[in-house]
Amino acid sequence: MIKGGYKMNGQRGKITFMNLVVFLILVLGGFMAFKYIATGIEKKQIKKEVFDSLGSIRGGDTDNAELTAVIERILDKKQIEPIEVYAELDTNKGMIYFYYKYKINTNYLLFRRSEIIEVRDEMASYGI
């Protein structure tokens, strides 16, 4: 039998202070990584939802105010603060040009990060 083996059995299942610190750092790092990835997914989802919504109402009977309202409605639904929203239907070229800027806040537990996102895109308009 190993000398002092009984002492090792006494330590089994107990957590030391350093192990606790390392565990907390790993949990906090995992949480921050999760929030970072979730914010990135949310930005992509907003862009996709705006594009899909504008694509479903595009046509000759829509006007600039209606296009702008669609973008603002999506940002309001996501509880995001819009800074600037612009949409224009160019009937000569048959295109919809849209631009929106919004501020997204992420809480990383130890600090908050605010990011301003700008999206400028265009799509073809049908039925002109």
N, C-alpha and C positions, 0 to 999 in steps of 0.2 A: 504494500500500500504506500501511496505517495505521502510524504510527510507534509502536513498542513492541508491535506485534501479536504478536511472538514470545514476549513474556513472558506474554501471556494464554494462549497455547497451552500453556505450561509449567505453568500452574495447573489446567488441565483434568483432572478426575478426582481431584483432591486435596481432602481435607476439612479445613476449618479448625476450630479449637478451638470457636468459637461455633456452627458448624454441628453439631458433635458434641453440644454441650450442648443445643441445640434439638431435635435428633433424640432424645436420651435423654429429654428432658422429654415429647416427644410419645409415645414408646413407653410410658413410665411412666403417662402420662395415659390412654392407650388400655387398658393393663392394668387400671388402677383402674376405669375405666368398665365393662370386661368383668366384673370381679368384682362390681361393684355390681348390674349387670343380672342376673348369674347368681344372686346371692343373692335378688333379688326373684322370679325365676322359681322358685327352690327353695321359697320360702315359699308361693307359689301352688300349687305341685305338692303340697306336704305337705297343705295344706288340702283340695285336690281329692281326694287319695288317701284321707284320713281320711273324707271325706264319702261317697265311693264304697264304701269298705270297710264302713262302718256301714250304708249302704244295702243292701248285698248280704246282710247277716246279720240285718237287722231282722225282727222277727216276735214272736209271743207266747211262744215258747220261749226267748228270750234273756234274760239277766239283766244287772244293772249291772256285775258283775265281768267278764263276757265282753266287754261294750262297752268298758270301760276297758282291758282287755287288748289289744283291737284297736288302740286309739290308741297305747298304749305300744309295741306291736310295730312300728308304722310309724315312730315316732320312733327306736326302736333300730336299725331297718334303715337309716335315713338317718344314723346315728351322731350324733344330736342329743341333747343333754342335756335331758330333761324336767324341769320344775320342779313342775308340778301337772297332774294329769289327773283329770277327773271326768266320768262319764257316768251318766245316769239314765233309766230307762224308766218313763214315767208311763202306767200301764195305763188309768187313768180317762179321760185325754184322748187316748190313742193316739199319744203323741209321745215322741220320744227327745230329751232335752236333753243337750248335751255341751259341755264346756269344757276347754281344755288350754292350758298355758303352757309355753313352752320357750325355751331360750337358744341363739342361733345366733351363731357366731364367724366373722368374715370376716378373712382375712389380705390386707391391701392392700400387702404388701411392705415399706413404710416404717413401717406401724403396723397394729395389730389393732383391730377394732371388734366389740364384743359388743352384741347386741341381744336384748331380751326380747320375744317375740311372744305375744300372747294371742288366742285364738280362742274365741268363744262362739256357738253355733249350735244349731239344732233341726231335726228332720225328723219326718215322719209315720212311725208304726210300723204295720205291717200284721199281720193274723192274730191279733189280740187277742181 
